[in-house]
Amino acid sequence: MARIVMKFGGTSVADLDRIKNVARRVKAEVDNGNEVAVVVSAMAGVTNQLVGYCQSLSPLFDAREYDAVVATGEQVTAGLVAIALQELGQEARSWQGWQVAVETNGEHGKARIESIEGEELIERMKLGQVPVVAGFQGIGPDNRVTTLGRGGSDTSAVALAAALKADQCDIYTDVDGIYTTDPRIVPNAKKLSKITYEEMLELASVGAKVLQTRSVELAMKERVRVQVLSSFADIPGTLVVDEEEVVEKEIVAGIAYSRDEAKITVRRVPDRPGIAAAVFVPLSEANINVDMIVQNVAEDGTTDMTFTVGKTDMARALRCLEQAKSEIGFTEIISDPNVAKLSVVGVGMRSHAGVAGTMFKTLADRGINIQAITTSEIKVSVLVAAEYTELAVRALHTAYELDTSAC
């Protein structure tokens, strides 16, 4: 007997037929002798609709009331899944975040889970009942409903799996696993049977949208085995596991891309101590995350500072910099939203040289100029013009022999 948390995303519960399909999958796991808890997202499109209601009434809505509204989507789904399971003869009960209780901090709209009381759910599962938990939500220090931010149901599922000491957390989506790159761009991309927490975290943080970054961070911290698999096909998915479980480590596990970046260059800044703080502290205080940074020093004692921010943050970043112009002392700012970040990720980079060189030569051979570079122990990222995104992804996928590798 295994204890499993099964999480179903919005497309998996998009209508009543799909909810019935979810119920059949859950019952099959119980019939196999496993203890099962379920975490659900809102039905596809519902959260966007609820957010739209709040924004239509007030652009500066109260975040506490926003949470009260948008959390209802998951509550509806949890109740419907419980009813569908009961109709199949499987005892089930829906649980809202506060009933579990999923305790969070007080950051409404982007709360972080602090603890989960799992004892009651464990007792229910031992008695053969399936708890169906509303994802994406918890309860704050003020006893009000909180939400975890978009994609937060993945985090709910992993946190619940840790609290329940589950053997595995299965994330059911509209894809059947994690691929070496986006199959829509590279049709012969390969599905990975296993990927390490670190690789998945890097891929999620640089553009791969299969799993939410916070959920991977939590899985790595709590050592929760996660499996990504399809709600619509009964085939094996991809396991996200400790590095020790991956016997043969590929040099490169995957190629990710993100078109959500914007490039900003602050021109002719005085090259003096503290100038980087003068540029980046105002952005930090405005909660604007900066990613890639490149600094070029000229002979006249000035420097150009180029960095990237999220595309949706570009206007706010430019405003912050203009407000700090007297302190920074720049002559002009140049912005470019038409860029893309390409990343090559793999734990095998630790023991193999030449990964970055292969990336740079491959792009150069196709006339693609690199505008910025960042690296980590298992990742190399570059910034290129957005128009070259698909060409670059295909070229890199081939260069690292991912088209033909057995994954």
N, C-alpha and C positions, 0 to 999 in steps of 0.2 A: 504494500500500500504506500502510495506517495501522497504528499500534500501539495496541491497545485493552486496557484492563483492564475485565473484566466481573465485577461483584460481585452475588451472589445471596443474598438474605436468607432467614430461616428458613422463611417461608411458601412461598418459591420452591423449596425443597428438602425440603418437609415429608414426602414419601414417595418410594418408588422410581419411581412414574410421573412425578412432578414432576422428579426427578433425571434421568430419561431425556429429559424435555422441555428441561431445562437443557443437557444434552449436545448435543441437536439444534441449539439456538440457537448454542452455541459453535462447533460444527462448521460451521454456515452462515457464520459470520464468517470462519473460516479458509478455507473454500471461496471466499469473495469476495476472497481474496488478502491478508487482514490477519494481522498477528502478534497473538496473543491470549494474555493471562494471565488467570486466573480467581481470584477470592477468594470464599470461601464462609463462611456462618454455619453454626451447628449447625441440625439439623432442628428444625422448630417444636416447642416444648415441652421439648426435651431439656435446654437450659441450666437452665430452672426446676427440672426433675427433679434434676439434678446438684447445684444449689444446695440443694435440699431435703434431699438425702442429707447434705450437710455440716452443715446446721443441725440436723438430727435427731440427729446424733451428738454435736454440741457447739455450743452457742450462741456460744461464744468460740473458734471454730476458728482454727487456725494459717493465716494468709493464704497462706503458701507452699504448703501442702497443698491449700487451697481452689483455688488456681490450677492445681495439678497435676490436680485432678479436673475442674474445669469446662472446661479447655482441650480435653478429649478429645472434646467434642461436635463441634467444628469439624474435628478430625482425622479422625473417622469420615466426615463429609460429604465432605472432600477426597478421601479414598480411594475412596468410592463414585462420585463424579463422574468421577474418573480412570478407573475401571473402565468406566463407562458410555460415556465417550469412546472408550476402546480397543475396546469392542464395536462401535462405529460405524466402526471402521477409522482413527480419529484417534489418532496417538501422543500420549500424555499421561503426566504423572507428578505425584503429589501431593507437596506440600512442607509441612512443619510450620514454625512461626515460627522456631524455632532453626536450622533447616536453611538458611534463606534468606540471611543471618540478619537478623531484625528485632530490632535491639538497642534495649532500653528502659532506663529508670531502674529502681530497685529498689522502687518503690511497688506491692507485690503487691495485685492486685484493682483497681487504678486506675492502671496504669503508663502512662507517656508515651513515645512512640517518639522515639528519639534519632538513629538512623541505620538505613538498609537497604542491604545489599550487593546491588545489582541485576545485576551483570555476568554472573553464571552464568545467571540466568534469561533475560537478553537473548540469550546465546549459544544457549540451548535453543530459544527462539522463532525465531531465525534459521534453525535446522535443521528447523523445522516442528513442534516439540513444543509442547504446551500445558501450561504449569505451572499446577497447581491448588493454590492456597495457602490454608492454614487461616487465616481471619481471627481478629481478637479476641485474638491472642496474640503473644508475642515471647520474648526471653531477656534476663534481667537481668544486672547486673554479677557476681552470684554464680553465673552459669551455670545458674540455675534458670528454669523456665518462668514467665512473667508473663502476666497478662491485662490488657486495657485498660479494663475497665469495660463496663457494659451498653451495647449499641449500638456497641461498638468495632470491629466488622467494617467499618463505613463508613469509619472512620479508617484501618484497615489498607489498604483499597482505594485511598483517595486517596494515602496515603503511598507505596504501591507504585507507583502511576501516576507520582508525582513521581520516584521512584528510577529507574524504567524509561524516563523521558522519554516517556511515552505521549502520544498525541495527544488521548485522551479517556478518561474513567473513567465507565462506564455502570453505574448503580446500579439493579438490577432488584428491584422490590418488588411488593406486592399492590395498589398504586395505579398509575395510568397517567401521573402527572405531579404538578406542584404547582399547586394551585388558589388562586383569590382568597380562599377561605375553606373551611371544612369542608363538603363537599357533603352530608354527613348532616344538617346544620342548614339549609343554603341549597341546595336541589336545583339551582338555576340558576347556581351558582357556575361561573366560567369557568376552564378550564385555561390556564395561561400557557405560551407558547411559549419565552420566555426570562425569566430573572430575574437580577438582579445578585448577586454574592457578598454585598454588604452587606445587601441586602434579605433574602436567604435566611438570613443569620446572625442578623439581628434576628428574623425569623419563627421560626427554630428555637429561639432563646433565650427567646421569650415564649410558647411552647406548641405551635407547629406541629411535628408528630412525624415528618415525612417523612424528614428527614435529621438525623443526630446533630450537635449543635453543634460538637464538636471537629473533625469531618470537614469542615465548612464553613470553619472557621477555617484549617485546613491547606490546603484548596483555594484559598482567597483568598491565603494567604501564598505558596504555590508556583505560583499561576496555573495550576491544573489545571482544565481544562474538565470539568464534571460533567454527566451527563444522568440524570435520573430517569425511569424508564419501567417498564411492566408486564411481568411474566414471562408473563402469560396472554393478552395481546392484542398483536398485531403492528401497533402504531400508534406514531407519534412521541410522545416524552415532552416533558419540560421541560429546557432547558439552563440551567445555572448558570454565568454567564460574567462577564467584566470589564464594567464600566459602559459602556465605549466600544463594546461590541458590541450594546448595546441602543439602537437608533436613536431610537425614540419612547418616551420615558420617561413612564409613567403617574404621575400625582400620587400615587396610592395603588396599591400593588401587591397588597396583601392585608390581610385582617383575621384576627388570631389570638386565641385565648383559652386560658386555663389555669385549671383548677379545682384545681390543686395548691398553691394559696397559702393561708396562714393569716395573719390580722391580729392584731397584739399592740399594745395601748396601755398605756404606762407613765404613770400619772396623777400629777400634782402633784409633778413633779421640781423641785428648786431650780434656778433659771435662773442658772447660774454657769459661768465658763470651765472646760472639762474634763468637763462633765457628759455630753456626747455620747460621749466616750471611755469614761467609766465605764459607760455602757449597752452600747456596742457592742464594746469590746475583749474582755470575757468571752465574748461570742457568737463572735467571731472565733477566740479560743483554743480554743473547743469545735468548730471547723470547721462553724459554722452560718452559711450565707450569708444576708445580709439584702438585700432588694430595695428596695421602695419605702419612703421615709421622709418623714413629715410632722411638723412641729413647730409647736405652737400655744402662744404665750406669753400668760399671764394677767396682770392688773394687780397681783396680789398677789405677784409675783416668782417664781411657779412656772411650769412648762411641762408640757404633755402631749406625749409623743413616741409617735407611731404608726408602725409599720413592718410589713413582711411578711416571712415566712420560708416555707420549704417546709412543706407540711402535715405531713409525716412528722417534721419537726424541731420542731414546736410544743411538745411536752412537754419536750424537752430544753432549749429556749430558755427556757421558763417556769422550769424548775429552775435554770438558770444565773442568771437575773435574781433569783430569790429568794435564792440564795446570795450575791449581791452587793448585797442590799438596804441594808445598813448604809452602804455606800460611795455608793450612788446616792441614797438618801433618798426614794424614792417612797412614796406612801400606798397605792396599789393597782395591780394589773395586770388588765386586761380582755383576754380573748382571744376570737377569733371564727374558726372554721375554715370557715364558710359564706360564703366570698367567692370572687370570680373576677376575674382580670385580663384586660382586653380591650386589644388593641393594634392600632393602625393604622400600617402600614409602607409607605414608598415613597420612593425617591430623589428623586422630583419635589417633595417637600416643601421641598427646599433653595431652590427658585426660585418657590414658590407660597405666598402667605399664606392664612390662614384655615382651614387643615386642622384645627387644634385646636378652633377655634370651631365648625366644623361638627359635630365629634364631641360637644362639650359640649351644643350646642343639640339635636341629635338625641336624645341620652339624656334631656335635660330634658323634651322634648316627650312622651316616653313615661313620665314620672314616675320615671325611674331616677336615684337619688342617687349622686353620685360621692364616694367615701370617700378616695381618694388619687390623685395624679397624678405621673407621671414622664415626662420627654421626653429624646430625643436628637435629633441632626441629622435623622434620617430616621424617627423613631418617636414616637408619643404613646401612652402606656399609662395606663389608669385602673383603679381598683379599685371593683367594685360588688358588691352582694349576689348570691350564686350563683344564686338563683332567677330572676334576670333575664338569665342568660347568653345563652340562645338568642334571646330577644326582642331583646337589644342587638346581637348579631351580625347578625341579619337586617336590623335597622333601619340599622345602619352600612353594611352591604353595599349597601343601596339608596341611602343618602344620598350615597355616593361614586360612584354610577352604575356600580358593578361588575356589576350584574345584566345590563346591556346592552352593556358595553364590549367591543370586539373585542380579544382578547388573543392 
